Amino acid sequence: MTQRANFHFTIWYFKTSGKFYAEAKVIWNIRTVGTAGPYMTDAVAKLRGLRDSGGQEALPGLSGEGWDGCIVINCEDGFP
């Protein structure tokens, strides 16, 4: 069964050189798939949407128009 629930995520930003840049913690309402936890495709799509929004809504933890480095997202509620 598909439902929506709030999940805690940590987002890490790395420069294109691989050097750590910033960290952000967010709570997002994400679809779930049965009891398997968050549907990570939804979380990744939300992050991509924020990255590609053209500066209208900044990525969590960053103040700017976008990010061209690596972004790593992890669900703190125990799901990959």
Helices and strands as residue ranges (DSSP letters): E 2-14, E 20-33, H 40-51, E 70-75
